[in-house]
Amino acid sequence: THGAVYEPNTGLCTRGPCAGASLYALEV
């Protein structure tokens, strides 16, 4: 794994190589 940690409610990456970035929702 890459060690990223995300806030489940916001998608904000709080730790790892993506710190400060966010996940985004996809329509399915």
C-alpha positions as CSV (number, residue, x, y, z in Angstrom):
1,T,0.0,0.0,0.0
2,H,1.1,3.6,-0.4
3,G,0.3,4.6,3.2
4,A,-2.3,7.3,2.5
5,V,-4.9,8.1,5.2
6,Y,-8.2,9.8,4.2
7,E,-10.9,11.5,6.3
8,P,-13.9,9.3,5.6
9,N,-16.4,12.2,5.7
10,T,-14.5,14.6,3.5
11,G,-12.1,12.6,1.4
12,L,-9.2,14.8,2.5
13,C,-5.8,13.0,2.5
14,T,-4.2,13.7,5.9
15,R,-1.1,11.5,5.7
16,G,1.0,9.9,3.0
17,P,2.2,11.0,-0.4
18,C,-1.1,12.7,-1.2
19,A,-1.3,14.9,1.9
20,G,-3.4,17.9,1.3
21,A,-5.2,16.4,-1.8
22,S,-8.7,15.1,-1.8
23,L,-10.6,12.2,-3.2
24,Y,-13.5,13.1,-5.4
25,A,-16.9,11.4,-6.0
26,L,-17.7,9.5,-9.2
27,E,-21.2,9.0,-10.4
28,V,-22.1,5.3,-10.8
